[in-house]
Amino acid sequence: MRVHGIEITSSVEFLCLQRMRDRQFSAADIIQVAIEAGVENSDTIPAALRFVDRLIQRERKAGRLRRIGKLWRWE
């Protein structure tokens, strides 16, 4: 996936999806996983933020995520 001109590798996506499946999460939890995996996130290039937003949208539309209050849960 390409976000703000930065290529997000499948290994980063796998790590984020793995964390999503583990337990309930907030977007901030997954952003932290992406940042730790090396995705840039700054005021000028919020690639991790946008990547996680797209990932959550994709999985929600596919019916794999459900919103529980302020958290998400893998179905």
N, C-alpha and C positions, 0 to 999 in steps of 0.2 A: 504494500500500500504506500502511496506517495502522499505526503502531507507537508504543505508549505515548502515544497522543493526538496524535502528530505525523504529518503527511502526508508520505510519501516520494514525490517526483515520479518520473515515468518517465525523466526525464533523468538522475537520480542512479542509478536502476536500470540504465540503459543504460551509464553509465560503469563501474559495477561489473562488469557482464556482459562488457564489452569487456576489462577488465583480466583477468578470469577466462579469457578465450579466448586472451590473449597468450602466457602461459607458466604454468608451475606456480606455485601460490600457497598461502599459508596464510590462515586466516580473518583474522588480524591485517593482512595486506596489503590485503584488501578493506575492512576496517573503516577503515583509513587513507584509502582512496579516498573512502569515504562521508563521513568527517569533513571531508576537504578540499573536498568538494562541498557542505558546509553542514549535514550531519545532526548533530544534537546528540548528544553522548556524554559523560555525566558519571556520577558515582556515583549520583545521584538519578534521572537519566533516561538509561538506557543504550540509547537508540534505535538508534544505529549498530550496536552489538553485536547487538541482537535482530534488526534488519533483515537484517544479513549472515547470521546464523544461519538465518533463514527462507529467504533466497535460496539458500544452499547446500543446505538440505534439499530445496527445491523442484526444483533442478536435478539433485541426486543421485537423487531419486525418479523423475525423468523420464529417467534414464539418461545424462545429459550430463556427469556428473562421476565421476571415479574417484579413490580415495584411494591415494596412493603414499607409504608411510611416514608422515611428518608433514605432507605436502603434498597438495594436490588438483591434478588435471589434467583439463582439458577434453577430452572424448572426441569 
